[in-house]
Amino acid sequence: MFLEALFFQLGYNATLVTFGATLLGIAAGVTGSFLFFRKRALVSDAISHATLPGVALAFIVMVAFGFDGRNLPGLLIGSAISAALGLFAVQWLTSRTRLTEDAAIGAVLSVFFGFGIVLLTVVQTMSSGRQAGLEGFLLGSTAGMLYADAILIAGGGALALILVGVFRRPMMMASFDPEFARASGINLDRTDLIMMSLVMGVTVIGLKIVGLILIVALLIIPPVAARFWSDRADRVVLIAGALGGLSAWIGASASAVAPNLPTGPIIVLTAFGIFTASMLFAPARGLLISAINHRTFQRGVHIRQGLVSLAQGQPIYEPMTIRLLRAEGLARADGVPTPDGVARASRVLRDEKRWETARADPALEMAAARYDGLTQIEDVLTKDQIDELDARIGGPREVTQ
Amino acid sequence: MLQIANEDIVRAEAQNLRESPFAIRGLTVSYDQKPAVFSVDVTIEPGKMTAIVGPNGAGKSTLLKSALGIIKPLSGQVTLYGRPVADEMDRIAYVPQRASVDWDFPVRVIDVVLMGLFRKTGLLGRLTGADRKHAMSCLERVGMTDFASRQIGQLSGGQQQRVFLARALAQNADLYLLDEPFAGVDAATEKAIIGVLKSLRSEGRTVVAVHHDLSTVPDYFDNVLLLNVRKIAEGPVATTFTDENLGAAYGGRLTMARIDPAAVAG
């Protein structure tokens, strides 16, 4: 059943909802990347919570004028207006008072959300309110979503992606080096406005599926997870889009199978699973690879230092060094080097001497930058360069082994 | 008589502005109520290297930033060869202080240099092979080609500063404004940077740098602008970089150091 949902085989409506959610997830991951780069992730939390009064007021207004209060475009317009007010309040408090942005976010977020909850209670007491479903905006719900709703969400996601594509360069430059960006003719205020409008747009179209409390997770978790996979901003953006899309796709599919589950939490938990896997296992910056690299490096340093000590006839006190030298067959338990150890030790000593000379030479700066205490100079310099170093050192050209 | 003299002054001023790649008139910048830069006039000479010198808080960086529109000044105008600076921004390259950047940002050295081409590519223009070659040649001028695909945070402070300079070179500007290019870099990098700046000068470009190390001012620069909120003096190093002017800028604290250059260098 779940597999059928994943591969869009649960009927037309469920398929459309899953498709819309996936596009939303991609748009959220991509847009959120820039928010993450700009270090303004929490602003999205203020924006999303500020949508609630708008949703409730839009419902009240639509019912008062005799329309269906659950009309999605109407509710989204209401939420966009109140989100814009919330965003404006954060910007105004930050630029015109001495409040820092985090304090402004806290104030705006709680006031708007509190006001929204009050309005929701009002909606629930309204006699004419066919209010069932408004709570769905808190945690997200795909149940009872209409064909037109799914189209609206998918279209909004696609539009957000196009706009990110157009404005990616100024947004990137403003994030990396605002002063240089400004001097390059980029209007920082306008760039930030565009970025925040995109975040607002994604938030608003994501309200129905993910819910306003959790939409921030879909904006932030994918880029943070993607950061473990790459050191290049353009790739982080693409990976974040892919991870966001994947989370939303899986979450929406699960929700199609079990309509009673709130969609938002499932999507967010999926995203969290992806984040955890990325943090642990990503090949570029994951914790596991970092731990392995650290351990390998530590062993290398111990062996190298042990060999240097052996070559210079110094005693070795570090138990780990002795253990490693023994394990490698380079020394006996009492610290006396084996013939193999003697040979390796003299080679290491020669390598040290060559490095010392190379690092003092400005012409070899690039090679010197690769010095980490372990890398053999043969791996960095050409034979000719090493011969030239040896000539300067004045030692024997080849060490007999 | 007076009328004629006034006309002469007006004409001379117009000519000054037309010939100067960077002229500031009546620039005042203030954070809250306290002015950081007060009513400063500067006329930078074309094709020369000018140092902006003054104590901490003298408004050196503020002067550059407000001239570039990064900070909004209270008043004043800035011109480039007589035209408003806002219209001529593509002829200016700016090297901000290293501290203004997030070094953990996921960006490679070559990507940073390519950011210097934003004015050329704009929003949607594609980066061509020629652009990449140009960026690499800029890295070559600062001796950083081998580092092109490193993440920027993996570099040393001096190497980062050279990458910033390469990004400015990529802009191919007439006027180079640098904010403390030698702050926190080692002697080798300082030599490399000054070599590049001097080569810019020999190409006829104008270089203006905020500078802290008084002992190297006469070696590195042609002109000097002494600043302490107000302008103290500007002109050729030989005639302007005097004990008297330095005393005025630093409040007399530096005359001792000037007498013994070794003390400054140490």
Interface residues (C-beta under 8 A of the other chain):
Chain A: F37 K39 V166 F167 R169 P170 M173 S175 F176 D177 P178 E179 F180 R182 A183 S184 G185 I186 R227 S230 D231 R232 A233 R235 V236 P362 E365 M366 A369
Chain B: K65 L68 G69 I70 M89 D90 I92 Y94 P96 S100 V101 D102 F105 P106 V107 R108 D111 V112 M115 G116 F118 R119 T121 L123 L124 G143 D146 F147 Q151 Q159 R167 Q171 A188
